[in-house]
Amino acid sequence: MLVNYTPIILILGGITSISWLLAFLFQAIPIVGTLMNKILRALSVLGFLVGIILLITGFAIWSEQVWDIGTNYLLIITGLALVLKPIKQITWAALVGFIIGASSVIIVYFYFPLPEILFGISSIWIYLAIFFIPALITYVFFKFLEDLIKIMGLILASRPVVTILGFFCIVQGILLLFNQSIFPIIFGI
């Protein structure tokens, strides 16, 4: 379903990607500038959702092979840039580590209850060990993934990259409305 609206989704993704630049340019216009700034800020806030729509459309095109491969890559890369921008600031490692550690303790506490003292050690210390061991292992693994996401987010969500992707999305979306593509023009694909 989203595949049919690919040109419009590309244009929306492009405008969302360059919304910071458009807000800066419209700031100088007295009457229209304030209204456009509010609209562009709202669009910028919705960038995460627009990024998800771009990713879903990109994967749908990948499976149906409707548009050219360049359009597919453009949808996925721009979608990642818009999705990773807010996600890169969340500390996933601590959150997931805490959830895994707490889940481990809850499972052991309710399904395998320990006696008050086990091997001369209080059960509270054993429960703490049951919490910390999986929590720390999970934290280390997810901290590595979190750092990779931050690096990808820093690169893809940087203003120069997002601006270039945004302009490519707008041009490609307009050309797709006329059953053309920018990629054969530029790269000869």
Secondary structure, DSSP 8 states (H G I E B T S, - for coil): -GGGGHHHHHHHHHHHHTHHHHHHHHTTSHHHHHHHHHHHHHHHHTHHHHHHHHHHHHHHHHHH--S-HHHHHHHHHHHHHHHHHHHTTS-HHHHHHHHHHHHHHHHHHHHS---SEETTEEHHHHHHHHHHHHHHHHHHHHHHHHHHHHHHHHHHTSHHHHHHHHHHHHHHHHHHHTT--HHHHHH--
